[in-house]
C-alpha cells in the first residue's frame, strides 16, 4: 500500500487559492489517500464581548465556523476531486499549530501539507511562526508547498548527512532516501542525493601554522565521498545522481536545488525545541528558510512530539 493514506491539509484563510489542497489532491490521485481540509480560526474580539453570555458567544463562534466550512466546501467543489474522499474540518483555537498537531495525534495522519507565502519583491518564500512550530513539533512528515506543479521527469533532491557515525543520523539518512525514492515512483521524478562537509576550521589554520589545510580537506572529502557511495549503493543509485560538496549545508543544498531546478527537497529535522533550539539552531531550518521549492521535512523514527498527550 502506498504511503500517505491520510493527508491533513492546512487551509490558508488569507487567500482564495489553496496551493496546499491542490498539491494534496495531486498526490491523493496517485496514492488513493483520503484528505481532510483543516482550518483553525480564532477572533479575540468574540472572546472579549462581555455583554454577551457564554452561550451567545458560542453561537457567534459557531456561526463563523459554519461560514468557513461553507467557503472551504465551495472551493473543494470547484476542483476536480473525482474518486477522492475529502472532508472538511474547522476548529476554534487560538494557536493554530497546536490544533494542527493535536489533529495529527488524534486521527493518525500520515502527512501534513501546508502552503507557504512568497515575498513578491524578494522572490523568496516566507515561513511563518506556525510553519516553524509544525516543522519542529509535528510527529509526521510535513510538506511545505509553493505555487507550482510537479511535472513528470522532475527532480527530487534528498539532503543527507553521511559523514556522521551516529545511529540516529544514519537511520534518518535511510529514511530521507527511502521517502525521496517512494515519492519519485509516485510522481515519476528523478532522485539526486546531496551531502555537505565542513572545510578547514579557520581557527586551526591560524593557530597552527604547520597544519596542512589541503590534506585535511582532501581527507574530509574522501571520507564523505566513500560514505556517500556506500549509502547510494544501498539504494541502487548511480554515482551520477550523487554529490558531495564542501560548505555549510544551507549553502550547499540551496545551490544544488537551484542547479537541478528541483521541484522538491527532502530533508530531516531533529525537532529541537526550547533553549537548545534558540541557542544551537536547527540546520534544517536554516536550509528551509532559503529554499524556493517544495520541502518535505522528516523526523527520526521514535520521535515524540512535545505536544503529545
Secondary structure, DSSP 8 states (H G I E B T S, - for coil): --S--EEEEE--TT-S--HHHHHHHHHHHHH--EEEEEEEE--HHHHT-TTS-HHHHHHHHHHHHHHHHHHHHHHHHTS--TT--EEEEEEE-S-HHHHHHHHHHHHT-SEEEEE-EEETTTTEEE--HHHHHHHHH-SSEEEEE-SS---TT-EEEEE--TT---HHHHHHHHHHHHHHHHHHHHHT-EEEEEEEE----HHHHHH-TT--HHHHHHHHHHHHHHHHHHHHHHTT--GGGEEEEES-HHHHHHHHHHHHT-SEEEEE-----HHHHHHH--HHHHHHTT--SEEEEE--TT---TT--
